[in-house]
Amino acid sequence: MTTRTFHPGDTPRHSGVSASGLDLQVALYLAGMVVLWTLLCGISHQAPDLDGLEELVWASSLELGYTKHPPAPSWLMYFLTQIFGRPVWLPFFAGQLMSALALWFLWLLGREFTTPRKAFMAMMLVSVSIYFSLRGTIYNHNTAQLWSVAASTWLLYRALRFHKLSAWAWLGLVSGLSIQTKYSAVIQFAAFFLFMLRQGSFRDARNLKGLALALLTFAITVSPHLYWLAANAFMPLRYADNSLEAGGHLQALKHLLSFALDQLARLSPMLVAWLAWYFWDQRSHGVRAKAAERYGAQFTDWDRSFLLWIGLAPVLSTMLISAVLGTRLVASWGTTFFILYGFYLLWWMRGDERINLRRIAVLCIAVHVLIAAGYALARGPLAWHTGRDTRSTFPGATISQQLNDIWQQHVPQVPMTLVASDTWLGGNIAIHRGMSTQVFINGKLEESPWLDESRPLACGAMVVYSHETRGEPDPVLKALHAAAPIQGRIDLRWSSEKSPLIDLNWGIIPPGEQC
């Protein structure tokens, strides 16, 4: 095996097609992925997933922070709703948009140290992992963070390699957006620090100057949110802290084992695609394929170190800290940990790039189509006919229409513009009533910053809760319902006749004179 030594400013050894020659093909692949997943989820789902619906509700206004999370994902959703409204399919589209953007930055990163075709192969392989495909449709803070982690990784590579101040400045800005997406970005920043420490980057004055600029742009980017945190008792940080509680070391170890197994399952489509390529290649080339040089042998030592430290440190450090401190681990928290793993599979590939690119493309497109079609079938027709109470079959449009009819019977002169409920039920009602209808989450102003604090109930509210959909309602919400002068209950099926009944306990607080 031959190795190359990295020198700052070196140009990677590209062969064959130019990078610009593949840009269109990469863009078409990513666009096709977004359309495929958005279309099939939009057809098969009657309601968004819980996290996606939460973002639709939070996008009612532009805030510097929310009670549970930092604000960046809700900013994007806000602008999308200004263009498209609040259709059911929008969170699926937003999630896939973040997934595709992250993959584009991985493509740019791969081109820095290998040929465009190989970079495209690595990008396609990681695209079929569950985090970029199936869970890429779930627009939550994990999925929304994919693009910024991928972009900051690419920018770090360019900053350390070319010593351009512009790369450092952009690194600080993108990292600031990343931590305003989810605070777990600090795990990725720790991996950056460890790699730079390992490489002796802090001994280079050019890196220190660039790092100072990155920290400045980072500080400017996050300062509004830091102000909001201080003014709001650091609510998202307290929520994050509570989320880590595991209930003891034994329980934490169970979480750790479950986390590791879940990650293997979520990476499995990528491994399946690679193994299918491997057997296809063996049948086609045999001994000749074994004699070819592995693609990984063409990487410099520095590039290999970069991929290993940046790629492995997040998941290994997270699992180690969880084991030592006894903290809880949730599978979805690993969403951004595996973005470089397509390059690890590339490491062991060999042979003609053009042939391998075509084969990887065929296999990855097939995997995408199979998973997307299977998911749509399972979450749509199968869930409906079996009567499962899945969120995908939730009759949000029907519930919204029935409650609006009840409102119009009792308050015909004023439209229903406020729904006091939990995020799931209230959000499903609100999105089908148009952009003017807002959610008063659990009847709490701190959870609903888009409302006028001085008179949130000025134009009345439909108060509703359901034990079937969310269990026991929040005491504040239940007290608000009890205070409603007009009350009632309706029951309807979740989906088919086999499905459970949804109990809708509603109450109307009539508009005041000031409305």
C-alpha positions in Angstrom: 0.0 0.0 0.0 1.3 3.5 -0.9 0.8 6.4 1.3 1.1 10.1 0.7 2.3 12.8 3.1 0.1 15.9 3.4 1.5 19.3 2.9 -0.7 22.4 3.4 -1.7 23.7 0.0 -1.3 20.4 -1.8 -3.9 19.7 -4.5 -5.5 16.2 -4.3 -4.8 13.8 -7.2 -7.9 14.0 -9.3 -8.4 11.9 -12.4 -11.0 11.5 -15.0 -14.0 13.8 -14.9 -13.8 17.3 -13.5 -15.7 18.3 -10.4 -18.0 20.7 -12.4 -18.8 17.8 -14.7 -20.5 15.9 -12.0 -22.2 18.9 -10.2 -25.4 18.5 -12.3 -25.6 14.8 -11.7 -25.1 15.2 -7.9 -27.8 17.9 -7.9 -30.2 15.7 -9.8 -29.6 12.8 -7.5 -30.3 15.0 -4.4 -33.3 16.6 -6.0 -34.7 13.2 -6.9 -34.2 12.0 -3.3 -36.1 15.1 -2.0 -38.9 14.6 -4.4 -39.2 10.8 -3.8 -39.4 11.0 0.0 -41.6 14.2 0.1 -44.0 12.8 -2.5 -44.5 9.4 -0.9 -44.7 10.7 2.6 -47.1 13.4 1.5 -49.4 10.8 -0.1 -49.2 8.2 2.7 -49.5 10.6 5.7 -52.6 12.4 6.9 -50.6 14.2 9.5 -47.0 15.2 10.0 -44.8 13.4 12.6 -44.8 14.9 16.1 -41.5 16.8 15.7 -42.4 18.2 12.3 -45.8 19.4 13.6 -44.1 21.0 16.6 -41.9 23.0 14.2 -45.0 24.1 12.2 -46.5 25.4 15.4 -43.4 27.1 16.6 -43.0 28.8 13.2 -45.9 31.0 14.1 -43.4 33.7 14.8 -39.6 34.4 14.7 -38.2 34.0 18.2 -34.7 34.0 19.6 -35.4 30.8 21.5 -38.1 28.3 22.6 -38.8 26.5 25.9 -37.3 23.2 24.6 -34.8 24.1 21.9 -32.8 26.8 20.2 -34.5 28.6 17.3 -32.7 27.9 14.0 -35.0 25.1 12.7 -38.1 27.1 13.5 -36.6 30.1 11.5 -36.4 28.0 8.4 -39.9 26.6 8.9 -41.2 30.1 9.4 -39.9 31.2 6.0 -41.2 28.0 4.3 -44.6 28.6 5.8 -44.6 32.1 4.4 -44.2 30.6 0.9 -46.2 27.4 1.1 -48.6 27.8 4.1 -48.8 24.9 6.5 -49.6 21.8 4.4 -49.0 18.3 5.9 -46.1 17.6 3.5 -44.1 20.6 4.4 -42.1 19.1 7.4 -41.2 16.1 5.2 -39.9 18.4 2.5 -38.0 20.5 5.1 -36.3 17.5 6.6 -35.3 16.1 3.2 -34.0 19.6 2.2 -31.7 19.6 5.2 -30.6 16.0 4.4 -29.8 16.9 0.7 -28.0 20.1 1.7 -25.8 18.1 4.1 -25.0 15.6 1.4 -24.0 18.4 -0.9 -21.4 19.6 1.6 -20.2 16.1 2.0 -19.7 16.0 -1.8 -17.7 19.2 -1.6 -15.6 17.8 1.3 -14.9 14.6 -0.7 -13.7 16.5 -3.6 -11.0 18.1 -1.4 -9.0 14.9 -1.0 -10.2 12.5 -3.6 -11.6 12.4 -7.2 -15.1 13.7 -7.9 -16.4 10.3 -8.8 -15.2 8.8 -5.6 -16.7 11.7 -3.6 -20.0 11.1 -5.4 -19.9 7.4 -4.5 -19.2 8.1 -0.8 -22.0 10.6 -0.7 -24.5 8.2 -2.3 -23.6 5.5 0.1 -24.2 7.6 3.2 -27.4 9.0 1.7 -29.2 5.6 2.0 -28.5 5.4 5.8 -31.7 5.9 7.8 -30.6 9.3 9.1 -30.5 10.7 5.6 -33.4 8.7 4.0 -36.3 7.6 6.2 -35.5 9.7 9.3 -34.5 12.5 6.9 -38.2 13.1 6.5 -38.5 13.9 10.2 -37.9 17.6 10.5 -36.6 18.0 14.0 -33.5 19.6 15.6 -31.4 16.5 14.8 -32.2 16.4 11.1 -32.0 20.2 10.8 -28.5 20.0 12.2 -27.2 17.7 9.5 -26.3 20.5 7.0 -24.5 22.7 9.5 -22.3 19.8 10.9 -21.4 18.7 7.3 -20.7 22.3 6.3 -18.6 23.1 9.3 -16.6 19.9 8.8 -15.9 20.9 5.2 -15.0 24.5 6.3 -12.6 23.2 9.0 -10.8 21.1 6.3 -10.4 24.1 4.1 -9.4 26.4 6.9 -6.6 24.1 8.1 -5.5 23.1 4.6 -5.5 26.5 2.8 -5.2 28.9 5.8 -7.7 31.3 4.3 -9.3 33.7 6.7 -12.6 33.5 4.8 -12.9 29.8 5.5 -12.3 30.5 9.2 -14.9 33.3 9.3 -17.5 31.0 7.6 -16.7 28.2 10.0 -17.5 30.5 13.0 -20.8 31.6 11.4 -22.0 28.1 10.4 -20.9 26.7 13.8 -23.0 29.4 15.4 -26.0 28.4 13.4 -25.3 24.8 14.3 -25.3 25.3 18.0 -28.5 27.4 17.6 -30.0 24.3 16.0 -29.1 22.0 18.8 -26.7 22.4 21.7 -25.2 18.9 20.9 -23.1 20.7 18.3 -20.5 21.0 21.1 -19.8 17.3 20.6 -18.7 18.0 17.0 -16.7 21.0 18.1 -14.9 18.8 20.6 -13.9 16.4 17.8 -12.5 19.4 15.8 -10.5 20.4 18.9 -9.1 16.9 19.4 -8.1 16.6 15.7 -6.3 20.0 15.8 -4.6 19.0 19.0 -3.5 15.7 17.5 -2.1 17.4 14.4 -0.3 20.2 16.3 -2.5 22.8 14.6 -2.3 25.2 17.5 1.5 25.6 17.0 0.8 27.3 13.6 0.3 31.1 14.0 -1.9 31.1 10.9 -4.3 28.7 12.5 -4.4 30.7 15.7 -5.2 33.9 13.8 -7.9 32.0 11.8 -9.3 30.5 15.0 -9.6 33.9 16.6 -11.6 35.1 13.6 -13.8 32.0 13.8 -14.5 32.6 17.5 -15.4 36.2 16.8 -18.0 35.4 14.0 -19.3 32.5 16.2 -19.8 34.9 19.2 -21.6 37.5 17.0 -23.8 34.8 15.5 -24.9 33.3 18.9 -25.0 36.5 20.9 -28.8 37.2 20.4 -29.7 33.7 21.5 -27.4 34.0 24.5 -29.2 37.2 25.5 -32.5 35.4 25.1 -31.3 32.5 27.3 -30.2 34.8 30.1 -33.6 36.6 29.9 -35.6 33.3 30.0 -33.9 31.4 32.8 -32.0 29.1 30.4 -35.1 27.1 29.7 -33.8 25.0 26.8 -30.6 24.1 28.7 -32.7 22.9 31.7 -34.8 20.9 29.3 -31.7 19.3 27.8 -30.3 18.5 31.3 -33.6 16.8 32.2 -33.4 14.8 29.0 -30.1 13.2 30.1 -31.6 11.7 33.3 -31.4 7.9 32.9 -32.5 6.7 36.4 -29.2 5.1 37.5 -26.1 3.5 36.0 -27.8 0.2 35.2 -30.5 1.9 33.3 -27.9 4.0 31.5 -26.0 0.9 30.4 -29.3 -0.5 29.0 -29.7 2.8 27.1 -26.1 2.5 25.9 -26.6 -1.0 24.5 -29.9 0.0 22.9 -28.2 3.1 21.4 -25.4 1.0 19.8 -27.7 -1.5 18.3 -30.0 1.2 17.0 -27.1 2.9 15.3 -26.1 -0.4 13.5 -29.7 -0.8 12.3 -29.8 2.8 11.0 -26.5 2.4 9.2 -27.5 -1.0 7.7 -28.9 0.2 4.4 -25.5 1.8 3.6 -23.8 -1.5 4.5 -26.3 -3.5 2.4 -25.6 -1.2 -0.6 -21.9 -1.6 -0.2 -22.0 -5.4 0.2 -24.2 -5.6 -2.9 -21.6 -3.6 -4.8 -18.8 -5.8 -3.4 -20.5 -9.1 -4.7 -21.3 -7.4 -8.0 -17.7 -6.4 -8.4 -16.4 -9.8 -7.4 -18.5 -11.5 -10.0 -17.5 -9.1 -12.7 -13.8 -8.7 -12.1 -12.6 -11.6 -9.9 -8.8 -11.7 -9.5 -8.3 -8.5 -11.5 -10.3 -6.5 -9.0 -8.1 -7.8 -6.1 -5.0 -6.6 -7.8 -6.2 -3.0 -8.1 -5.2 -0.4 -5.6 -7.7 0.4 -2.9 -9.1 3.9 -3.1 -8.1 4.5 0.6 -4.4 4.0 -0.3 -4.6 7.2 -2.4 -5.5 9.3 0.7 -2.8 11.2 2.4 -2.0 10.4 6.0 -3.4 13.8 7.0 -6.7 13.1 5.2 -7.0 9.7 6.9 -6.4 11.2 10.2 -9.0 13.9 9.5 -11.7 11.3 8.6 -11.0 9.1 11.5 -10.8 11.8 14.2 -13.7 13.9 13.0 -15.8 10.8 12.1 -15.2 8.5 15.1 -14.7 11.0 18.0 -18.4 12.1 18.3 -20.0 8.7 18.8 -17.1 7.2 20.8 -16.9 10.2 23.2 -20.7 10.3 23.6 -20.9 6.6 24.5 -17.9 6.9 26.8 -19.3 9.9 28.7 -22.7 8.2 29.0 -21.1 5.1 30.5 -19.0 7.1 33.0 -21.7 9.5 34.1 -24.7 7.2 33.7 -26.6 9.5 31.4 -29.5 8.6 29.1 -28.9 8.0 25.4 -31.6 8.3 22.7 -31.0 6.7 19.3 -31.9 9.9 17.3 -29.2 11.8 19.2 -26.7 10.1 16.9 -28.1 11.6 13.8 -25.0 13.7 12.9 -22.4 11.3 14.2 -22.1 9.2 11.0 -21.9 11.7 8.1 -18.3 10.6 7.2 -19.0 6.9 7.2 -19.5 6.8 3.4 -15.8 7.6 3.0 -14.9 4.7 5.3 -16.7 2.3 2.8 -14.9 4.1 -0.1 -11.7 3.3 1.8 -12.0 -0.4 0.8 -13.3 0.0 -2.7 -11.1 -0.4 -5.8 -11.4 -0.7 -9.6 -12.6 1.5 -12.5 -14.3 4.6 -11.1 -16.8 5.0 -13.9 -18.1 1.4 -13.6 -18.2 1.6 -9.8 -20.0 5.0 -9.9 -22.7 3.6 -12.1 -23.2 0.5 -9.9 -23.3 2.5 -6.7 -25.8 4.8 -8.3 -28.0 1.9 -9.4 -27.8 0.3 -6.0 -28.4 3.4 -3.9 -31.3 4.6 -6.0 -32.9 1.1 -5.7 -32.4 1.2 -1.9 -34.0 4.7 -1.7 -37.0 3.6 -3.7 -37.5 0.3 -1.8 -37.3 2.0 1.7 -39.5 4.9 0.6 -42.1 2.7 -1.0 -42.1 0.3 2.0 -42.4 3.1 4.5 -45.2 4.8 2.6 -47.1 1.5 2.4 -46.6 0.7 6.1 -47.5 4.1 7.4 -50.4 4.5 5.0 -52.6 1.7 3.8 -51.3 -1.0 6.2 -51.6 1.2 9.2 -55.1 2.3 8.2 -56.5 -1.2 7.6 -54.9 -2.7 10.8 -56.3 0.2 12.8 -53.0 1.1 14.4 -53.0 4.5 16.1 -50.0 5.8 14.2 -49.5 9.5 13.8 -49.5 9.1 10.0 -53.2 8.1 10.0 -54.4 10.7 12.5 -57.6 12.4 11.2 -56.4 15.9 11.8 -58.4 17.5 9.0 -61.6 15.8 10.1 -61.1 16.9 13.8 -60.3 20.4 12.7 -63.4 20.7 10.6 -65.7 19.2 13.3 -64.4 21.5 16.0 -64.7 24.5 13.7 -68.3 23.6 12.9 -69.0 23.5 16.7 -67.3 26.9 17.1 -69.4 28.4 14.4 -72.6 27.1 16.0 -71.8 28.9 19.2 -69.7 31.9 18.0 -70.9 32.6 14.5 -69.7 36.2 14.4 -66.0 35.5 15.1 -63.7 32.9 13.4 -61.8 30.4 15.5 -58.3 31.8 15.6 -56.9 30.2 18.8 -56.8 26.5 19.9 -55.7 25.8 23.5 -54.3 22.3 23.5 -51.2 20.2 23.5 -48.8 20.7 20.5 -50.0 17.5 18.7 -53.7 17.9 18.9 -53.7 21.6 18.8 -51.3 21.7 15.9 -53.4 19.3 13.8 -56.4 21.5 14.3 -54.6 24.7 13.6 -52.8 23.8 10.4 -56.1 22.9 8.7 -57.7 26.2 9.6 -55.2 28.5 7.9 -52.3 30.7 8.9 -54.4 32.9 11.1 -55.2 30.1 13.6 -52.6 29.7 16.4 -51.9 27.2 19.2 -52.0 28.2 22.9 -49.7 25.3 23.9 -51.0 23.8 27.2 -52.6 27.2 28.0 -49.1 28.5 28.9 -47.7 31.8 27.6 -44.1 30.8 28.1 -44.7 27.9 25.6 -46.6 30.2 23.1 -44.5 33.4 22.6 -46.4 34.3 19.4 -49.4 35.3 21.5 -50.1 38.8 23.0 -49.2 38.3 26.7 -51.6 41.1 27.8 -54.7 39.5 26.3 -54.1 36.1 24.8 -57.8 35.1 25.1 -59.2 38.4 23.8 -60.9 36.7 20.8 -61.7 33.5 22.7 -60.3 30.0 22.3 -61.3 26.5 21.5 -59.9 24.5 24.4 -59.5 20.7 23.7 -57.7 17.7 25.0 -57.7 14.0 24.5 -56.6 11.2 26.8 -56.2 8.9 23.8 -53.8 11.1 21.9 -51.6 12.5 24.6 -52.6 10.9 28.0 -53.5 13.1 31.0 -53.6 16.8 29.9 -51.4 19.4 31.5 -53.1 20.7 34.7 -53.1 24.3 33.3 -54.8 23.2 30.2 -57.4 21.1 32.1 -58.1 24.1 34.4 -58.6 26.3 31.3 -61.0 23.8 29.9 -62.9 23.6 33.2 -63.3 27.4 33.1 -64.9 27.3 29.6 -68.6 28.2 29.9 -69.5 26.0 26.9 -68.3 22.4 26.9 -68.9 19.1 25.2 -67.3 15.9 23.9 -67.2 14.1 20.6 -65.7 10.7 19.8 -64.4 9.5 16.4 -62.2 6.7 15.1 -58.5 7.2 14.7 -58.7 5.5 11.2 -60.5 2.3 10.3 -63.2 0.7 12.4 -60.5 -1.4 14.1 -58.8 1.7 15.4 -59.3 3.2 18.9 -61.8 6.0 19.6 -60.4 9.5 20.1 -62.0 11.4 22.9 -62.2 15.1 22.1 -63.1 17.0 25.3 -63.8 20.5 24.0 -64.7 23.8 25.6 -65.3 27.3 24.2 -64.1 30.5 25.8 -66.2 33.1 24.0 -64.5 36.3 22.6 -64.4 39.3 24.8 -65.8 42.8 23.9 -62.3 44.0 23.0 -62.1 41.5 20.2 
